[in-house]
């Protein structure tokens, strides 16, 4: 058969041989022109809910797209390295594999990851070992507008304070369970009494007012509290024009949307008391919006789920952009990228060396943020320290002081003890609103998270934010309970808000995790403490009954908790009695307000103090040392364990 000149060229390109066709010599193409790309080096899975698995894989240089297979069935073909697989069946095991596609050629499949969808037991257990009413959410406002103002923890009363005089309010209460289901509203209408007060309240401190850029159309304003006790709200003035009134008990923040790019705006704040009297204005705070299209890193970067050979780098931007992380040992020698435009970015770094410090920077559009580092998990036999902090995300001055101390410490990672953001871990519409996560978590702990790994634990507050904690914190495994190892340490993180009793999913995990752990030291983290003498009911009988026997059986040395807003260290205990071979229980919840001790100090309590604090653990094959530091950096308690 006669072939045309074009057909000869096509054949030569396809076959990879050099052909001489008259006056044209067609060279063989490079191997990359017809060789399939390598598969992703690492694929990680995470069961987010009983119906959703999150998949994240390492980027492949030159890949045009990635194909995701579930149980050998193609479920996605996309350019990005992040996928959430929804609509799955609870308690069902799924196998995932990912391939890379470049130039129309598909790689071999990655090593598989097997994920079992959790069955989250729908029983809302509380600290006293029985089912209490699901936490109600009070709403308040004029008849036409209802705004969520609080979430109470299992109680059936709420005191609405700082209301305006002579105003009609409608209150509504809705029950919410630990799975996020919200019940119907019960409502009531009340009218407050009149006031004859004519005195203006104290002005807000001008130095407390700050303005932050978010985008070319949004600036975020925050301010402090007036010293007057009868303040019911705050007025926000932009260029001397009233643009908003923020009523108590809402946060003292305002996101000003709809602004013009590259334009200066001046903000002033006034306090308003219950009678409507207005304080003097603060001095002006002026800031310009950036130019249109300017990309800003608004949250992070931060590192989660680090092990000996991998880490996840997360950050948020104000505009949807592609994601790139440059990283290396001492300098940038590697990069991973995802071309998919995102607001929340997540990149998986694989092939790392154990116990090694890496520097990294994130790039999104025209924004680059460097000066960051993290350390991979140490190999056994290596000494290291970590920090633990609980009940801390309330935006107080003490929270910032403790965060600064941790940032300056030698801690390689931070293990939280629950209640990471107050009062309810909500994050409504980050594209439009500066939320508690911005004002009470990222702002204070930004320097900490950019230089070490975050391992969160859930408290009750994490369940009051419509899933925002999971979107922000990225806890391992199923976002609720998990285990990990670092050097000679195994850490078991338990969710005290989920059932622990016989037959529960979490109980089976706890037993299997502790039985498999072979490290020199085992530490358990659970938000609600089994031993706390704040009050006669501050010890969780659920944790005491359903978790403590496992800790004693499998040789756990230390159990860290929060919930009680103070510090307390027990004697080593076994079956409730002092025993040098038992478990030591430490409450470290002095991060957001303090609970004074109402109960007499029991014999099992070795040390207690109502103070702002955090703890640091120094781990080596022998010994393990716990040190408790106040918010001023003073060491006030310590304990050493030897094997």
C-alpha positions in Angstrom: 0.0 0.0 0.0 1.4 3.4 -0.9 1.7 5.9 2.0 1.6 9.6 1.7 4.3 11.9 3.0 2.1 12.9 5.9 1.4 9.2 6.7 5.1 8.5 6.8 5.7 11.3 9.3 2.8 10.1 11.5 4.1 6.6 11.4 7.5 7.7 12.4 6.2 9.7 15.3 4.1 6.8 16.5 6.7 4.1 16.2 9.7 5.9 17.7 12.1 5.1 14.9 14.1 7.5 12.5 13.0 7.4 8.9 14.5 9.0 5.8 11.8 10.0 3.4 13.6 11.8 0.7 14.6 15.3 1.7 13.1 15.0 5.3 14.7 12.9 8.1 12.2 12.3 10.9 14.1 11.7 14.1 12.7 9.4 16.8 10.7 11.3 19.4 12.0 11.6 23.0 10.9 8.8 25.3 8.7 11.3 27.2 6.6 11.8 24.0 5.2 8.3 24.2 5.9 7.1 27.8 3.2 7.1 30.3 3.7 9.3 33.4 4.4 8.0 36.8 1.5 7.5 39.1 1.0 9.7 42.2 3.6 8.6 44.7 1.2 8.9 47.7 -2.5 8.7 48.0 -4.2 9.5 51.3 -7.8 8.9 52.3 -9.9 10.3 55.1 -13.5 9.4 56.2 -15.1 12.8 56.8 -18.6 11.6 57.5 -20.6 8.3 57.3 -21.1 9.1 53.6 -18.0 11.1 52.5 -14.4 10.2 51.9 -11.8 12.9 51.2 -8.9 11.9 49.0 -5.7 13.8 48.5 -2.7 12.7 46.5 0.8 14.0 45.5 1.0 15.9 42.3 2.8 14.5 39.3 5.0 16.9 37.2 3.5 17.4 33.7 0.2 15.6 34.5 -2.8 17.0 32.6 -5.4 15.3 34.8 -5.9 12.5 37.3 -8.3 9.6 37.2 -9.8 8.3 40.4 -11.0 4.7 40.8 -13.2 3.4 43.5 -13.3 -0.4 43.6 -11.9 -0.5 40.0 -14.7 1.9 38.7 -13.7 5.3 37.3 -15.4 8.0 39.4 -13.6 11.1 38.4 -11.2 12.6 35.8 -10.0 16.0 37.0 -6.9 18.3 37.0 -6.8 18.7 40.7 -5.3 16.6 43.5 -8.2 16.8 45.9 -11.5 15.0 45.7 -14.4 14.4 48.1 -16.4 11.3 47.3 -19.9 11.7 48.5 -23.0 9.6 48.7 -21.3 6.5 50.2 -22.7 3.9 52.5 -21.9 3.9 56.2 -19.8 1.0 57.6 -18.7 0.1 54.1 -15.1 -0.5 53.0 -14.0 1.2 49.7 -10.7 0.8 47.8 -9.3 3.9 46.0 -6.6 4.2 43.4 -5.5 7.2 41.3 -3.6 7.5 38.0 -2.0 10.5 36.3 -2.7 11.4 32.6 -0.2 13.3 30.4 -0.4 13.6 26.6 -3.3 11.2 26.5 -1.4 8.5 28.2 -2.4 7.1 31.6 0.0 6.0 34.3 -0.2 2.8 36.3 -2.5 3.0 39.3 -1.2 4.4 42.6 -0.8 2.2 45.6 -4.4 1.7 46.9 -5.9 3.3 50.0 -8.7 1.5 51.7 -11.2 3.5 53.7 -14.1 2.3 55.8 -16.9 4.7 56.2 -17.7 5.3 59.9 -21.0 4.7 61.4 -21.3 7.6 63.8 -23.5 6.6 66.6 -26.4 9.0 67.0 -26.5 9.1 70.7 -25.4 12.4 72.3 -23.5 11.3 75.3 -22.5 13.9 77.8 -20.0 14.0 80.7 -22.2 12.3 83.3 -22.7 9.1 81.5 -26.3 9.5 80.3 -28.1 11.1 77.5 -28.9 14.7 78.1 -31.0 17.0 76.0 -29.3 17.9 72.7 -27.7 21.4 72.9 -30.2 24.2 72.1 -29.3 27.1 69.9 -30.9 30.4 70.9 -31.8 33.0 68.3 -32.7 36.6 68.8 -33.9 39.6 66.9 -36.7 41.7 65.6 -39.7 39.8 64.3 -38.5 39.8 60.8 -34.9 38.8 61.4 -33.5 36.1 63.6 -29.8 35.9 64.3 -28.1 33.0 66.1 -26.7 34.4 69.3 -25.5 31.3 71.3 -25.3 27.6 71.7 -25.8 26.2 75.2 -24.3 23.0 76.3 -27.2 20.7 77.1 -28.9 23.1 79.4 -32.5 24.3 79.2 -32.0 28.0 80.2 -30.4 31.0 78.6 -30.1 34.5 80.0 -30.4 37.2 77.3 -28.5 40.3 78.5 -27.4 43.6 77.1 -30.7 44.1 75.3 -31.9 47.5 74.1 -34.6 49.2 76.2 -38.2 49.4 74.9 -37.7 47.0 72.1 -39.7 43.9 71.1 -37.5 40.8 70.5 -38.4 37.4 69.2 -36.4 34.5 70.7 -36.2 31.1 69.2 -34.6 27.9 70.4 -33.7 24.9 68.3 -32.2 21.6 69.4 -29.1 20.3 67.6 -27.6 16.8 68.0 -24.0 15.7 67.7 -24.6 14.7 64.0 -25.6 18.3 63.2 -29.3 17.6 62.9 -31.4 20.7 63.9 -34.9 20.5 65.2 -37.8 22.9 64.8 -37.9 26.2 66.5 -39.8 27.1 69.7 -40.4 30.9 69.8 -41.4 33.6 72.3 -41.8 37.3 71.9 -40.8 39.7 74.7 -40.6 43.5 75.0 -38.0 45.1 77.2 -38.8 47.9 79.6 -38.1 51.6 79.0 -35.0 53.4 80.4 -34.6 57.0 81.5 -30.8 56.9 81.3 -29.3 59.9 79.4 -25.6 59.3 80.1 -23.4 58.3 77.2 -21.3 55.1 77.7 -17.5 55.1 77.8 -15.9 55.2 74.4 -14.1 52.3 72.8 -10.3 52.5 73.0 -9.0 53.9 69.7 -5.9 51.6 70.0 -8.2 48.6 69.9 -9.6 49.3 66.5 -7.9 47.5 63.6 -8.7 47.3 59.9 -7.5 44.4 57.7 -7.5 43.8 54.0 -9.4 40.8 52.7 -9.9 41.7 49.0 -10.3 44.7 46.6 -14.0 44.9 47.7 -13.8 44.0 51.4 -12.1 45.3 54.6 -12.5 43.8 58.0 -12.9 46.0 61.1 -12.4 44.8 64.7 -12.5 46.7 68.0 -12.4 46.2 71.8 -15.1 46.4 74.5 -16.4 49.6 76.1 -15.8 49.7 79.8 -19.5 50.6 80.5 -21.6 47.7 81.7 -24.8 48.7 79.9 -23.5 48.7 76.3 -25.9 46.9 74.0 -24.2 47.4 70.7 -21.6 49.3 68.6 -21.9 51.6 65.6 -19.5 51.3 62.7 -18.8 54.5 60.7 -17.1 54.5 57.4 -15.9 57.9 56.2 -18.0 59.5 59.0 -21.2 57.7 57.7 -23.0 55.1 59.9 -22.8 51.8 57.9 -23.7 49.2 60.6 -24.8 48.6 64.2 -23.4 45.4 65.7 -25.5 44.3 68.7 -24.4 42.3 71.7 -23.7 39.4 72.1 -22.4 39.3 68.5 -18.7 39.6 68.0 -17.0 43.0 67.8 -16.1 42.6 64.1 -17.6 44.0 60.9 -16.8 42.9 57.3 -17.4 45.8 55.0 -18.2 44.4 51.6 -18.9 46.1 48.3 -16.0 48.5 48.4 -14.1 50.0 45.5 -10.6 48.7 44.6 -7.5 50.8 45.4 -9.5 53.1 47.6 -8.9 54.5 51.1 -11.5 54.2 53.8 -11.5 55.5 57.4 -13.4 53.7 60.2 -14.6 54.9 63.6 -16.5 53.0 66.3 -19.0 54.2 68.9 -20.6 52.3 71.8 -24.4 52.4 72.3 -26.0 51.7 75.6 -29.4 50.1 76.3 -31.1 53.5 76.3 -29.7 54.4 72.9 -27.1 56.9 74.2 -24.0 57.0 72.0 -20.4 57.3 73.1 -17.7 59.5 71.5 -16.2 58.1 68.3 -12.8 56.5 68.2 -10.1 58.2 66.2 -10.1 57.1 62.6 -8.4 54.0 61.3 -7.6 54.3 57.6 -6.7 51.5 55.1 -6.9 51.1 51.3 -8.3 48.2 49.5 -5.9 46.4 47.2 -6.2 46.6 43.4 -8.7 44.4 41.6 -7.5 40.9 41.2 -5.0 41.0 44.0 -4.6 37.6 45.6 -4.0 37.5 49.4 -3.4 34.6 51.7 -6.1 35.0 54.3 -5.5 32.0 56.5 -2.4 30.0 57.1 -0.4 28.4 55.7 -0.5 25.6 58.3 0.6 21.9 58.4 -1.5 19.0 59.5 -1.2 15.2 59.6 2.5 15.1 59.4 4.2 11.6 59.8 7.7 10.4 59.1 7.5 10.7 55.3 4.6 13.1 54.4 2.7 16.2 55.4 -0.3 18.2 54.3 0.0 22.0 53.8 -3.2 24.0 53.9 -4.0 27.7 53.3 -6.9 29.9 52.2 -6.9 32.8 49.7 -9.4 35.6 49.0 -9.8 34.6 45.4 -10.0 31.1 43.7 -6.4 30.4 42.5 -4.2 27.4 41.7 -2.0 25.9 44.4 1.7 25.5 44.6 4.1 24.5 47.5 7.8 24.9 47.1 9.8 23.0 49.7 13.0 21.4 50.6 15.7 20.9 53.3 17.3 24.3 53.9 16.2 25.6 50.5 13.5 25.0 47.9 14.4 21.9 45.9 11.0 20.5 45.0 7.5 21.8 44.2 4.0 20.4 43.9 1.1 22.1 42.1 -2.6 21.8 41.5 -4.1 23.9 38.7 -7.6 23.8 40.1 -8.7 27.3 41.3 -9.6 27.1 45.0 -10.2 29.2 48.1 -9.1 26.5 50.5 -5.9 24.9 49.3 -4.5 21.5 50.3 -1.3 20.0 49.0 0.2 16.6 50.0 4.0 16.4 50.3 5.4 12.9 50.1 8.8 11.2 50.0 10.1 13.2 53.0 12.8 12.2 55.4 12.0 11.3 59.0 12.9 13.8 61.8 13.9 16.5 59.3 13.1 20.2 59.2 11.7 21.4 55.9 11.3 25.0 54.7 8.3 25.8 52.4 6.4 28.6 50.8 2.9 28.7 49.2 2.1 30.3 46.0 -1.4 31.3 44.7 -1.7 33.6 41.7 0.3 36.7 42.5 0.6 35.9 46.2 3.6 34.1 47.7 4.0 33.5 51.4 7.3 32.1 52.7 9.3 31.9 55.9 7.5 28.7 56.9 8.9 25.4 58.2 7.8 22.1 59.7 9.5 19.0 61.0 8.6 15.4 60.0 7.9 12.9 62.7 11.0 11.6 64.5 12.2 8.1 64.3 12.2 6.0 67.5 15.1 6.9 69.8 15.0 10.6 69.0 14.2 13.2 71.7 11.7 15.9 71.0 9.0 18.1 72.6 5.4 18.9 71.9 2.9 21.4 73.3 -0.7 20.8 74.4 -3.3 23.4 74.9 -7.1 23.2 75.6 -10.1 25.5 75.7 -8.1 28.3 74.2 -9.9 29.9 71.2 -11.7 32.8 72.9 -9.7 35.7 71.6 -8.3 36.8 75.0 -5.0 38.4 75.6 -3.9 35.3 77.5 -4.6 33.2 74.4 -2.2 35.4 72.4 0.5 35.2 75.1 0.3 31.4 75.2 0.4 31.2 71.4 3.5 33.4 71.4 5.2 31.2 74.0 4.5 28.0 72.0 5.7 29.7 68.8 9.0 30.5 70.5 9.4 27.0 72.1 11.1 23.9 70.8 7.8 22.1 70.4 7.7 20.1 67.1 3.9 19.9 67.0 0.8 21.1 68.9 -1.8 18.7 70.3 -5.0 20.5 71.2 -7.4 19.3 73.9 -10.7 20.5 72.4 -12.8 23.6 72.3 -10.5 25.2 69.7 -12.8 28.2 68.9 -15.3 29.9 71.1 -18.2 30.2 71.5 -19.4 27.8 68.9 -16.8 27.2 66.2 -19.0 28.7 63.4 -17.4 29.9 60.2 -20.2 31.5 58.1 -19.3 32.3 54.5 -15.6 33.1 54.8 -15.7 34.9 51.5 -18.0 37.6 53.1 -17.4 37.5 56.8 -14.5 37.7 59.2 -15.4 34.9 61.6 -14.3 33.5 65.0 -11.9 31.3 63.2 -10.1 34.4 61.8 -10.4 36.5 65.0 -9.8 33.8 67.7 -7.8 31.0 66.0 -5.8 32.0 62.9 -4.9 35.4 64.2 -3.3 34.2 67.5 -2.0 30.8 66.3 -0.8 31.8 62.9 3.0 31.9 63.9 2.6 28.5 65.6 0.8 26.8 62.7 3.3 28.1 60.1 6.2 26.4 61.9 4.9 23.1 63.4 2.1 20.5 62.9 -1.4 20.9 64.3 -3.1 17.8 65.8 -6.6 18.9 66.9 -9.0 17.1 69.3 -12.7 17.7 69.4 -14.5 19.3 72.3 -18.2 20.2 72.6 -17.7 23.5 70.8 -16.5 21.8 67.6 -20.1 20.4 67.2 -21.7 23.8 67.4 -20.4 25.2 64.1 -22.2 23.3 61.3 -19.1 21.3 60.3 -16.7 24.3 60.2 -14.2 22.7 62.5 -13.8 19.8 60.1 -13.3 22.2 57.2 -10.7 24.1 59.0 -8.8 21.7 61.2 -8.5 18.6 59.0 -8.1 16.0 61.8 -6.9 12.6 60.7 -9.0 9.5 59.9 -12.7 10.3 60.5 -12.2 13.8 62.0 -13.3 12.5 65.4 -10.9 9.9 66.9 -7.5 8.8 65.6 -4.0 7.7 66.7 -0.5 8.7 65.5 3.1 8.1 66.4 6.1 10.4 66.8 9.4 8.9 67.9 8.9 6.8 70.9 5.4 8.3 71.5 2.0 7.0 70.6 -0.9 9.4 70.9 -4.6 8.2 71.0 -7.1 11.1 70.5 -10.6 10.3 71.7 -13.8 12.2 71.1 -15.7 12.6 74.3 -18.7 13.9 72.5 -19.2 10.6 70.7 -20.3 7.4 72.4 -17.6 5.3 74.1 -19.9 2.6 75.6 -20.1 -1.1 74.7 -20.9 -1.7 71.1 -19.9 1.8 69.9 -17.7 2.3 66.9 -15.3 4.5 68.9 -14.8 1.9 71.6 -13.7 -0.7 69.1 -11.2 1.7 67.7 -9.8 2.6 71.1 -9.2 -1.0 72.0 -7.6 -1.9 68.6 -5.4 1.3 68.6 -4.0 0.8 72.1 -3.5 -3.0 71.6 -1.4 -2.3 68.5 0.8 0.4 69.9 4.3 -0.7 70.8 6.0 2.6 71.5 7.8 3.3 74.8 5.2 5.9 75.8 1.4 6.0 75.3 -0.5 9.2 75.8 -4.3 9.6 75.5 -6.1 12.9 74.7 -9.8 13.3 75.5 -11.6 16.6 76.0 -13.8 15.8 79.0 -11.6 14.8 82.0 -12.3 11.6 84.0 -10.7 13.3 87.0 -11.4 16.9 87.7 -12.2 18.5 91.1 -13.5 21.9 89.8 -16.9 20.9 91.0 -18.6 17.7 92.3 -19.7 17.0 88.7 -16.8 18.1 86.6 -15.4 14.6 86.3 -16.9 12.8 83.3 -18.3 9.5 84.4 -18.7 8.4 80.8 -14.9 8.7 80.2 -14.2 7.3 83.7 -16.4 4.2 83.0 -15.8 3.6 79.3 -12.3 4.8 78.6 -10.2 4.6 81.7 -10.2 0.8 81.9 -8.6 0.6 78.5 -5.9 3.2 79.5 -5.0 1.1 82.5 -5.1 -2.2 80.6 -2.8 -1.1 77.8 -0.2 0.8 79.9 -1.0 4.4 79.0 1.2 6.8 81.0 -0.6 10.1 80.7 -4.1 11.3 79.8 -4.5 15.0 78.8 -7.9 16.7 79.0 -9.5 20.1 78.9 -13.1 21.2 79.5 -12.5 22.4 83.1 -10.9 25.8 82.6 -8.0 25.4 85.0 -4.9 23.1 85.6 -5.0 20.0 87.6 -2.6 17.0 87.8 -3.6 13.7 89.5 -1.5 11.2 91.3 -0.8 8.0 89.2 -4.1 6.2 89.5 -5.4 2.6 89.0 -9.0 1.8 89.7 -9.3 5.1 91.4 -6.6 4.5 93.9 -3.0 5.9 94.0 -0.7 3.4 92.3 2.8 4.2 90.9 2.0 1.9 87.9 -1.2 3.8 87.1 -2.2 6.6 84.7 -1.6 10.2 85.5 -4.4 12.6 84.5 -3.7 16.2 83.6 -6.4 18.9 82.9 -5.0 21.7 80.9 -8.0 23.9 80.1 -6.8 27.3 81.2 -7.0 29.0 77.8 -10.4 30.8 77.7 -11.5 32.2 81.1 -10.9 30.4 84.3 -13.0 28.1 86.6 -12.2 28.4 90.2 -12.2 25.2 92.2 -15.5 24.7 94.1 -14.8 21.2 95.4 -12.4 20.3 98.2 -9.1 19.0 96.8 -9.4 15.2 96.8 -6.6 12.8 97.8 -6.0 11.8 94.2 -5.3 15.4 93.2 -1.5 16.1 93.3 -1.6 19.7 92.1 -4.2 22.2 91.0 -4.4 25.9 90.1 -6.9 28.1 88.3 -4.6 29.9 85.9 -4.0 30.4 82.2 -1.5 27.9 81.1 -0.4 25.2 78.6 1.7 22.1 79.0 4.8 20.9 77.2 6.0 17.3 77.1 9.6 16.3 76.5 9.8 12.8 75.0 12.7 10.4 74.8 13.2 6.7 75.2 13.7 7.5 78.9 12.4 9.7 80.5 9.1 11.5 79.7 8.8 14.9 81.3 5.7 17.1 81.6 6.1 20.8 82.3 3.2 23.3 82.9 3.8 26.9 82.0 1.6 30.0 82.8 0.7 32.6 80.2 3.7 34.6 81.4 6.1 31.8 80.7 6.6 30.8 84.3 7.1 27.0 85.0 4.8 26.1 87.8 4.4 22.3 87.7 6.4 19.4 86.4 6.4 15.6 86.5 8.9 13.0 85.3 8.2 9.3 84.4 11.0 6.8 83.9 10.6 3.3 82.5 
